[in-house]
Amino acid sequence: MNSGDPVSIPLWLLYEDEIEAWCAAEPPSVRHWIMEQNFRGEKHRVVLVPDAGGGLTAAVAGLGKRQGELSMWHAAGLAEKLPARRFRLAQEFRASDATQLMLGFSYGAYRFDRYRSTKNETASLDPPSNADMAYVGNAGEALRMARDWINTPAGDFGPAQLAAAARQLAERHGAACTEWVGEELLAANFPAIHAVGRASSEAPRLIELRWTPPDGASLPTVTLVGKGVCFDSGGLDIKSSTGMALMKKDMGGSAVALSLTHMLMNAKIRAQLRVLVPAVENAISGNAFRPGDVLNTRKGLTVEVGNTDAEGRLVLCDALAYADTERPELIVDFATLTGAARVALGPELPALFGNDERVVHELARVAAAEHDPLWPMPLWAGYEDELASKIADLNNVASSGFAGAIFGALFLKRFVTESPWVHIDLYAWNSKDRPGRGVGAEAQAVRGTYRYLVERYGIA
């Protein structure tokens, strides 16, 4: 085995059924070393191959059993298992596989080290000539943005900091950015957003970005909405300490919406973009909204508060009603909305709802192909009567303890009456250590939704 380039080290990626033939072609010393390591090509396993002097001459990583095409997750665990050296792929892969491998390596090299006094270097991987590195760079940066925002504690990333991140993104891409803060929300008729966030020392706000590609004034509009609850105490229906522990991630929907916006603007999608982020902290003080209160909404519907911990749908309802007034070609909202979606599907499968079945199933198909799955769920009309209130137009929670994710989606549906709309109820968190994906922020639905929108509208 010849290392070739003295700077980069060859990295072999082998399926289990390739190991025997690969070993047969290698020198006896390498073959014996692989056998001594009992390496069989297991997925995510890495073996470092030394030279005669004890230096590193190559690395071999397993791809596991040959099942379908390669995805980024085949390579996500490599960066953490390789030494901080420069590597290159030792064999050729087709362009789509090479692209997925490079993105996976980039994703796995992510480290959230903002609060660490020492920062560790990671391995790097030279891109093969046929990999789409423009996409890898675009997606890699967007996913890092989302993960950084979600991972940052609420004390350092409240509504004001979320708004600053959105403004910075707008400035970078030449987008317009508007913000309604505090009492301005009432003057502009966003009463539900104001009610949820008014108890916090950080004023609630609604952030709006508008972007048009060059010569794109006549193009259709896509509106993205992201839930930006920067911390959720549960309000007066207060969460337990365990339930509150991860609530810095309750703005995960806004992180996904903004990172997706970055990807789309960077690629110059052939559509106009409008992005709405209601940014609040659901806190407790003397002026906190209460169970039993009746809130006005932008849509004109009144909502009885059955539970202050179902606040995400309250901030989203004003944003969705505002989005709907312009009748865009599509509205997509992202939200860490319900624990019930996690009970139904677990943390790895975001629930997908929508008022246009064709859009729902096409988005799910494209997302699955991108290895960023979304699972279609029903907007079951038979449950709508359970959101009834005796004193208001509707309640923010159902009288039933069942089907919580569906009730959340049905509530939001009442505020979108003019436009095609999909709702993605996601977790935005990886709750267990997996190769390349340690416990922490997970930027779900970004890649799948990006691919769907690019296929639908095209890029410059």
SETI-198143 format. One record per residue: x, y, z of N, C-alpha, C in turn; residue in one letter. Coordinates in steps of 0.001 Angstrom, whole numbers, plus 500000, padded with zeros to 6 digits. Layout:
# SETI-198143
XYZXYZXYZA ...
//
This chain:
# SETI-198143
500856498808500000500000500000500000500892501241500000M 500690502109499046501519503305498895500687504524499279N 501168505302500198500398506468500644500359507570499592S 501236507552498592501181508539497513501504509924498042G 500495510805498014500644512178498475501147512180499919D 502330512770500175502883512740501530502072513583502520P 501187514457502010500428515329502897499139514650503340V 498375514114502383497107513474502738497284511958502830S 496477511340503649496561509905503919495368509222503262I 495571508136502549494444507471501891493471506871502900P 492210507049502621491138506510503449490277505603502584L 490243504332502926489433503352502209488098503194502907W 487017503217502130485676502991502650485141501718502008L 484927500693502817484640499362502286483380498764502906L 482566498170502029481440497369502503481954496043503047Y 481121495375503821481504494092504399481864493076503315E 481136493105502178481397492116501127482609492458500268D 483291493565500583484483493951499830485789493643500575E 485674493327501848486872493206502683487805492109502185I 487269490951501895488110489814501513488917490110500261E 488256490634499220488960490937497976489978492053498179A 489616493045498995490538494157499237491788493650499956W 491607492824500975492748492290501725493655491449500834C 493057490694499924493842489819499046494784490613498144A 494409491856497855495235492688496966496298493475497719A 496288493414499042497225494188499846498443493345500239E 499551493966500623500732493223501086500393492392502316P 501129491313502554500862490442503714500819491198505039P 501682492205505202501706492934506483500382493645506745S 499802494228505691498511494914505839497401493893506076V 497448492821505311496425491783505434496414491211506852R 497585490931507378497679490366508723497210491376509783H 497537492641509550497124493675510503495589493777510561W 494952493769509405493487493843509355492875492626510039I 493491491449509800492977490234510426493141490291511947M 494283490825512391494528490932513831493514491871514503E 493067492868513749492078493817514288490657493254514225Q 490529492088513598489215491452513434488227492406512756N 488739493123511765487937494113511046487163493429509928F 485842493613509927484992492968508927484174493981508126R 484557495225508187483821496254507437482576496745508141G 482516496576509474481348497025510215481148498532510040E 479902498933509902479589500342509680480123501197510820K 480803502251510452481369503255511366482650502794512075H 483113501580511828484345501157512476485539501598511631R 486592502062512301487787502559511618489016501815512136V 489880501412511211491168500808511564492276501660510959V 493240502047511779494408502787511309495505501799510947L 496097501982509773497114501041509278498489501679509400V 499387501086510210500723501677510396501690501232509308P 502739502025509115503820501585508239504882500885509093D 505997500508508479507028499729509193507626500501510356A 507595501828510266508181502636511347507179503062512396G 505944502605512286504929502973513269504145504215512911G 504459504826511754503682505974511302502365505526510682G 501532506472510350500228506164509768500341506172508246L 500027505049507632500112504969506170498755504983505499T 497711504565506205496364504550505627495345504348506738A 494087504516506391492974504209507293491920503464506484A 491245502535507143490180501757506501488925501898507358V 487819502250506739486563502429507468485493501533506867A 484625501030507708483567500139507258482301500883506878G 481655500409505817480363500936505388479222500002505767L 479561498874506409478527497939506818478019497100505666G 476814496592505821476206495785504766475769496686503625K 475786496156502416475405496932501233473874496997501176R 473331498126501588471879498307501623471524499663501035Q 471113499682499793470748500946499155471954501814498883G 471679503081498617472760503997498245473453504567499479E 474609505150499243475329505798500328474621507085500741L 474687507375502025474161508636502531475248509325503338S 474969510556503732475933511297504540476202510595505866M 475243509775506341475415509144507645476439508022507609W 476806507526506427477878506545506338479234507163506726H 479373508471506517480659509127506764480644510028507990A 479472510225508611479373511208509701480244510851510893A 480506509556511118481284509166512282482778509121512073G 483242509456510865484667509286510571485547510319511261L 485123511575511247485981512652511761486346512444513225A 485428511868514010485705511686515439486562510458515716E 486728509579514731487503508359514941488873508404514268K 489097509417513455490387509578512785491242510598513525L 492554510451513475493413511470514086493312512779513318P 493739513858513940493634515192513332494679515340512228A 494463514587511173495345514611510000494495514866508769R 495164515030507656494471515269506392494367513951505622R 493142513624505181492887512376504484492322512645503095F 492346511598502275491696511654500965491056510294500706R 489979510282499943489337509021499597490248508227498672L 490482506970499024491444506151498281490828505490497052A 489484505490496954488855504922495768487866505930495193Q 487425505675493981486498506581493315485062506215493669E 484237507246493834482805507075494042482072507907493005F 480852507504492683480080508325491760479790509672492426R 479458510675491619479378512051492104478402512208493265A 477216511601493178476224511770494246476712511161495552S 477390510011495469477924509376496674479070510198497262D 479939510693496398481058511513496868480543512757497590A 479481513352497063478894514538497684478331514208499056T 477590513101499159477025512689500437478126512398501464Q 479191511746501020480286511416501936480976512677502452L 481173513636501580481816514875502008480931515652502982M 479608515683502716478710516383503635478670515674504984L 478642514348504951478635513589506199479892513837507021G 481034513862506355482292514114507057482247515506507700F 481740516487506943481620517847507468480685517886508675S 479568517190508584478597517191509680479208516564510930Y 479927515469510751480529514775511884481690515523512509G 482281516459511755483406517238512291482938518418513140A 481622518641513196481080519748513982481394519584515465Y 481779520672516093481977520691517536481370521974518090R 480570521861519126480067523061519804480999523333520976F 481960524206520751483008524430521757483046525872522252D 481935526573522107481883527986522510482301528185523959R 481956527251524816482201527418526249483393526604526752Y 484149526013525855485293525202526263486573526030526194R 487403525887527189488652526652527220489668526087526228S 489578524782525936490463524189524934489625523639523801T 490134523801522590489413523354521412490277522336520677K 489681521198520365490419520122519708490318520217518193N 491420519937517535491409519873516074490781518562515637E 490220518570514425489621517359513881490271517005512552T 490040515786512130490551515338510829489880516121509712A 490539516186508566489954516814507375489995515818506227S 489162516050505231489064515148504089489116515947502800L 490102515659501962490202516338500680489002515981499806D 488375516954499162487219516629498328487631515963497016P 486953514894496633487203514321495315486712515274494232P 487249515164493050486970516139491991485512516140491549S 484799515019491726483422514963491233482381515299492300N 482804515630493525481844515991494568481324517407494327A 480056517628494610479440518949494476479769519751495734D 480943520362495715481400521045496914480679522375497154M 480052522922496113479237524121496333478060523775497240A 477423522637496964476321522188497822476829521804499206Y 477939521074499269478488520647500560478812521863501426V 479446522870500836479782524070501594478547524813502059G 477560524926501169476325525630501490475566524914502601N 475352523611502421474617522831503421475394522737504734A 476706522520504625477513522378505827477455523623506696G 477562524797506075477508526038506845476122526237507451E 475075525976506676473713526161507177473425525244508359A 473848523998508261473601523051509349474377523428510608L 475601523929510422476374524394511591475685525580512256R 475164526502511433474438527656511988473297527188512886M 472455526313512325471288525851513076471706525161514363A 472712524310514290473142523566515480473740524496516534R 474508525499516098475059526465517049473941527213517770D 472945527682517014471851528442517617471079527581518618W 470778526337518238469994525462519112470788525068520348I 472082524836520186472918524412521310473188525522522316N 473093526771521891473447527886522780472401528056523872T 472819528129525124471863528303526225471025529565526062P 469806529517526596468863530617526421469382531921527029A 470225531817528056470781533035528649471639533824527690G 472165533163526669472993533827525660472319533891524292D 471103533344524188470431533355522896468921533475523108F 468541534654523548467131534956523739466537535605522504G 465331536164522608464685536781521441465522537859520752P 466227538673521531467043539731520923468199539148520125A 468846538100520656469972537478519945469492536712518707Q 468318536105518804467750535438517630467451536456516535L 466911537594516930466646538655515961467943539171515339A 468985539292516151470280539755515622470835538768514604A 470680537467514874471140536456513922470377536562512608A 469078536823512692468272536980511479468695538222510700A 468947539316511410469400540550510736470739540343510050R 471634539650510726472949539376510139472810538570508857Q 471910537601508862471655536798507679471085537667506558L 470167538554506910469571539439505912470623540358505294A 471473540906506129472525541799505614473471541063504688E 473796539845505038474724539067504222474186538821502823R 472866538625502718472284538245501428471480539371500770H 471519540549501332470797541665500733469293541544500867G 468820540941501947467391540805502195466920541950503087A 465644542284502992465056543291503877464659542617505182A 464839543337506284464514542779507595463692543803508387C 462543543367508862461662544212509662461413543521510996T 461227544330512048461047543751513382460013544572514150E 459065543864514745458108544490515660458444544014517062W 458673544943517985459170544590519316458220545135520384V 457948544296521391457173544738522547455794545262522171G 455499546486522606454170547066522373453885547289520892E 454922547324520068454697547449518616453888546274518081E 454006545124518732453230543963518311451735544224518445L 451333544895519507449916545201519688449445546215518657L 450260547229518404449893548242517422449777547653516022A 450595546618515733450590545999514404449655544787514335A 448894544524515412447911543440515459448551542058515456N 449486541866516389450014540529516676449806540248518176F 448552540203518609448286540142520058448691538820520715P 448603537704520001448938536417520621450438536301520869A 451244536790519932452703536780520133453050537612521360I 452426538775521457452707539654522587452298538995523897H 451138538362523929450637537770525172451568536687525692A 452087535854524800452969534768525225454280535307525767V 454818536341525158456158536809525512456233537974526466G 455097538524526865455142539790527622455702539640529028R 455686538435529598456161538259530976457677538200531086A 458351538089529975459809537987530005460462539360530133S 461670539384530687462442540632530719462939541009529332S 462924540047528404463269540326526999461995540443526202E 461789541580525582460533541854524889460286540845523768A 459035540414523589458705539561522452458829540343521161P 458956539618520063459106540299518778458695539380517646R 458407539979516512458203539246515267459223539757514272L 459965538832513685461014539157512722460525538747511337I 460704539627510365460313539318508985461481539597508044E 461846538592507248462842538759506186462145538636504840L 462541539474503900462049539370502522463241539413501572R 463250538472500653464365538368499700463829538029498321W 464347538738497340463989538478495939465268538235495165T 465348537143494391466565536911493601466698537953492504P 467883538096491943468067539054490840467040538815489739P 466396539918489311465383539850488249464265538874488602D 463899538806489877462914537823490303461617538405490811G 461308539661490460460124540313491010458826539624490613A 458837538891489515457607538232489061457533536768489508S 458535536321490247458565534914490667457577534660491808L 457121533415491971456213533085493077456901533224494425P 456100533361495471456626533543496819456466532263497637T 457523531915498357457495530846499356457707531504500710V 456829531205501657456935531786502996457310530701504002T 458373530948504746458830530040505798458533530677507151L 458020529875508070457701530353509409458389529436510409V 459084530012511382459792529204512370459437529609513789G 459067528635514592458752528903516003460026529298516748K 460008530483517343461198530991518019460980531182519511G 460528530149520200460403530229521656461776529920522248V 462488530970522616463898530816522996464077530104524333C 463075530156525167463035529295526349461582529151526756F 461211527949527180459833527669527541459774527101528949D 459363527943529895459179527481531271457874526701531424S 457024526786530411455679526254530507454678527322530913G 455197528507531303454304529550531797453731529147533145G 452565529655533471451958529351534775451602527866534909L 451379527188533805451308525721533814452738525200533726D 453508525468534750454967525342534689455411523896534471I 456458523761533700457047522442533465457800521972534703K 458042520677534776458955520145535789460377520536535434S 461299520382536379462701520695536077463225519814534952S 462784518563534916463195517668533827462642518154532498T 461372518572532496460754519056531262461370520344530768G 461924521135531685462532522411531307463976522279530842M 464593521147531129466039521005530944466492521268529517A 465689520899528522466090521058527121465382522220526429L 464746523091527195463904524088526544464671525220525869M 465995525201525939466760526109525084466550525753523619K 466150524501523350465979524058521961464583524345521419K 463737525035522207462366525253521753462294526296520640D 463433526882520303463491527762519133464044527006517926M 464069525669518004464629524869516913463940525098515582G 462639525367515607461940525642514348462465526883513654G 462748527932514431463288529162513834464701528937513319S 465499528119514037466853527818513579466813527088512245A 465894526143512115465748525409510857465291526352509741V 464294527191510028463784528109509001464872529065508520A 465657529604509452466692530573509062467860529902508357L 468262528714508794469370528044508110468944527590506718S 467690527152506576467168526819505251467131528062504369L 466738529189504946466723530455504192468115530793503683T 469120530610504535470506530842504112470854529969502910H 470519528690502980470822527785501863470137528235500577M 468870528609500689468095528981499497468598530292498890L 468925531258499735469443532524499216470826532332498610M 471642531524499249472985531250498744472932530606497365N 471980529687497191471846528985495916471059529797494896A 470479530927495346469664531794494498468490531027493884K 467652530525494765466446529828494322465582530764493484I 464896530212492516464068531016491618462665531191492223R 462655531804493374461415532137494072461721533281495021A 460695534063495321460847535073496356460638534409497721Q 461414534836498692461329534258500028460814535289501022L 459926534811501864459465535604503001459610534707504219R 460225535214505267460507534404506458459977535140507679V 459192534418508487458601535007509689459019534201510910L 459556534893511908459985534245513144459397535001514336V 458373534436514991457938535010516260458911534578517354P 459596535532517973460665535237518933460224535699520319A 460089534742521233459604535058522581460297534160523603V 460163534527524873460446533611525974459144533431526747E 458729532197526950457520531919527729457924531879529198N 457853533042529831458349533195531200457177533407532165A 457507533552533442456500533742534487456797535029535247I 455816535891535322455892537080536182454459537535536422S 454288538696537026452948539153537389452032539380536212G 452600539633535037451748539893533867451727538727532887N 452102537539533347452055536365532480450618536040532100A 450432535569530876449080535124530502448726533871531287F 447420533701531551446960532708532514446099531636531860R 446060530446532478445062529466532060443663530070532218P 442841529899531208441495530466531248441372531827530605G 442502532513530371442446533783529644441930533551528224D 441316534584527644440914534543526241441777535559525490V 442507535063524499443421535907523731442814536246522380L 443042537479521949442740537843520571443886537374519679N 443610537177518416444636536795517438444512537675516208T 445552537673515410445536538482514199444397538078513260R 444062536806513247443029536297512351441644536796512742K 441494537282513972440185537683514468439519536620515300G 440092535412515326439576534341516171440027534562517606L 439145534280518545439523534337519953439885532941520432T 440885532861521325441405531573521795441387531542523316V 440688530568523868440748530338525302442018529555525614E 442757529985526605444005529322526977443688528149527896V 443721526966527334443524525767528144444789525350528848G 445940525772528305447226525418528913448273526404528415N 448971527059529347449987528040528943451227527380528362T 451340526052528546452485525330527994452265524949526537D 451111525259525991450868525079524551450976526443523890A 452128527084524138452336528466523693452839528577522269E 453506527519521773454082527599520427453031527854519376G 451896527181519500450818527373518516450225528772518604R 450329529404519787449798530762519936450666531788519222L 451985531639519304452833532592518571452794532294517072V 452683531016516729452633530663515305451335531115514651L 450219531114515404448947531428514752448935532849514212C 449514533795514945449605535168514422450516535241513205D 451657534561513259452598534588512143451991533926510905A 451292532809511092450684532119509957449555532939509345L 448754533587510177447687534435509647448272535583508820A 449374536138509309450057537216508570450623536677507254Y 451231535504507297451759534892506071450656534644505054A 449501534219505533448400533813504659447781534980503904D 447902536192504459447244537337503828447780537629502435T 449043537269502180449626537532500860449413536377499882E 448785535312500341448496534146499498449738533666498732R 450796533326499435451996532815498745451692531467498090P 452593531036497230452392529754496559452549528588497536E 453304528814498624453474527776499627453896528402500944L 453324527909502048453779528257503396454307526977504034I 455504527057504625456065525937505379456407526442506772V 455832525809507794456235526191509151456983525045509823D 457945525414510643458791524476511385458645524781512870F 458396523743513677458173524005515093458452522769515933A 459090522989517073459166521961518114457853522073518881T 456781521543518290455454521900518770454915520982519859L 455021519663519661454331518766520597455205517594521030T 455110517252522309455706516014522781454985514809522197G 453715515006521826452934513903521276453507513398519961A 454102514289519178454738513849517926455915512927518221A 456613513191519318457734512331519699457231510988520238R 456116511013520952455533509761521424455133508891520232V 454561509516519214454100508777518036455251508292517168A 456262509146516950457284508863515942458702508831516495L 458897509199517745460243509253518282460965510517517867G 462189510714518365462909511973518113463476512105516702P 463592510991515974464294511032514687463382511278513488E 462065511205513679461125511355512570460215512561512802L 460481513699512185459552514819512285458207514464511648P 457147514955512274455796514734511751455472515814510717A 454834515396509632454533516289508512453029516343508287L 452474517533508356451052517752508110450901518773506985F 449758518827506365449533519851505358448123519808504823G 447709520918504207446366521011503642446332520686502156N 447470520246501598447553519833500196448268518484500161D 447513517422499954448086516074500022449215515866499026E 449072516446497856450109516277496834451434516860497302R 451404518039497893452625518670498405453213517840499539V 452365517375500451452835516589501591453583515353501131V 452992514608500216453614513347499806454842513570498922H 454844514633498133456029514921497326457181515374498211E 456887516214499203457929516648500138458484515452500903L 457610514554501347458074513370502079458940512489501188A 458579512363499916459366511531498989460762512108498804R 460835513406498552462132514048498306462987514019499574V 462377514266500722463131514259501977463699512875502271A 462931511834501990463425510473502206464617510182501313A 464560510634500064465675510429499135466920511170499596A 466725512251500347467845513046500853468309512538502224E 467714511445502706468057510869504015467811511864505147H 466731512633504982466316513629505976464806513455506161D 464376512326506731462984511891506604461963512766507313P 460781512839506696459590513467507268458453512455507134L 457620512348508150456598511305508153455201511920508061W 454485511688506941453136512275506784452168511791507865P 451434512741508417450430512472509449449108513124509026M 447982512605509498446689513111509014446203514356509753P 445637515294508985444878516393509572443437515897509706L 443195515088510706441941514361510816440806515297511240W 439934515620510275438880516606510518437908516167511612A 437803514867511823436887514374512838437241514792514249G 438452515283514450438876515706515793438688517203516046Y 438299517961515030438301519413515159437373519907516263E 436261519206516492435315519685517486435883519649518897D 436978518896519093437554518805520435438416520021520790E 438592520923519853439262522194520139438239523279520467L 436993522894520686435935523861520967436105524474522353A 435619525683522477435600526393523766434176526860524038S 433766526915525294432435527398525646432356528918525662K 433530529585525681433493531051525787434267531749524674I 434993531009523832435779531628522761435612530823521478A 436230531280520412436103530588519134436745529206519167D 437828529067519914438471527761520061439394527779521268L 439823526590521685440764526428522779442128526116522188N 443199526430522926444524526109522372444935524674522627N 444155523931523421444394522502523619443071521764523505V 443162520476523243441959519666523070441464519132524404A 440204518765524423439638518150525614440116516710525777S 440629516120524687441098514735524701442583514673525037S 442980513577525654444403513362525913445097512625524792G 444364512294523738444933511556522616445342512512521491F 446135511998520545446402512653519245446876514093519375A 447769514351520321448205515717520568448866516395519386G 449642515651518601450303516255517435449275516676516395A 448226515862516224447177516197515264446407517426515736I 446105517504517035445398518673517546446218519947517362F 447524519851517585448367521029517352448296521492515915G 448363520553514982448289520892513562446909521416513189A 445852520811513744444490521282513458444273522704513967L 444865523019515118444778524386515625445401525358514621F 446613525062514170447297525955513226446534526077511909L 445919524992511481445180524986510215444079526042510183K 443529526353511365442458527350511422442949528736511010R 444247528939510990444798530267510722445395530387509313F 445301529317508540445756529341507138444583528894506279V 443934529851505637442713529537504881442834529846503397T 443912530518502993444020530967501601445171530334500831E 446064529619501504447318529208500870447602527730501101S 448316527078500165448864525752500454449854525862501616P 449787524894502537450555525010503783450981523641504267W 452219523546504737452676522338505421453277522735506767V 453098521830507716453555522048509090454459520888509475H 455676521194509935456651520178510316456911520285511810I 456471519256512525456621519181513984457865518342514270D 458951519013514668460251518341514798460792518444516213L 461827517667516477462427517626517815463659518524517911Y 464423518621516830465617519488516749466713519076517724A 466712517815518129467683517374519129468021515910518898W 469275515569519082469695514179519054469824513718520498N 468983512785520897468897512418522303469804511260522693S 470559510710521730471496509641522058472745509799521216K 473856509291521738475111509371520996475095508401519830D 475304508934518642475433508124517435476664508605516680R 477241507772515819478452508188515102478244509505514352P 479057510487514702478972511791514044477837512651514528G 477051512128515454475896512863515967475805512640517469R 476595513412518200476527513311519649475249513933520163G 474985513738521441473807514347522053473885515860521877V 472840516444521332472827517878521084471942518220519906G 472090519437519429471221519964518373471269519102517116A 470122518933516513470001518200515248469194519082514285E 469780519424513159469135520332512206468230519545511262A 467105519083511802466189518257511019465423519086509987Q 465119518446508872464223518973507827464848520051506946A 466079520467507234466708521509506412467020520970505017V 467740519849504956468177519334503658467010518830502817R 466072518138503456464947517609502707464070518703502133G 463776519730502928462950520831502435463694521632501380T 464988521828501574465793522515500556465706521787499223Y 465912520483499235465907519722497993464542519789497319R 463477519726498115462129519810497544461912521164496869Y 462274522246497546462058523578496990462919523821495764L 464140523309495776465018523458494600464463522673493417V 463971521464493676463366520693492590462120521383492048E 461390522033492910460138522664492501460368523978491757R 461330524777492231461497526120491680462782526321490888Y 463789525486491102465056525649490403465936526701491064G 467208526714490676468155527707491187468869528359490014I 469455529510490299470126530258489242471338529478488737A 
//
